[in-house]
Amino acid sequence: MTAVTTEKQDDIWIVTLDRPDVRNAVDSPTAHALHAAFLAFEDDATAKVAVFHGAHGHFCAGWDLQYGACLAAQGDSSGLDLDFPADDPRALGPMGPSRLQLTKP
């Protein structure tokens, strides 16, 4: 199952976060997928607005702490994406699109 899906209805994009087993908490692969979805929205000249929501009655439980604990236990910090150039308007954040500076709502 893909954790992030996009649906286009005319000039409206619907971005859905779908990880019901963790109440839509975001791990690194999901953050990358969200980031890619919002960059695609930004780059689509026909898109006017994006609606971001969580499936199954939950918007987002935040960062996936179980995923983070597994990374920490392995001594792996590569999935945290904490370093970024401050002047990059398309920078990836730990939650994916949280650092993006989009030109449309």
Secondary structure, DSSP 8 states (H G I E B T S, - for coil): --SEEEEEETTEEEEEE--GGGTT-B-HHHHHHHHHHHHHHHH-TT--EEEEEESTT-S---B-HHHHHHHHHTT--TTS-----TT-TT--BTTBGGG---S--
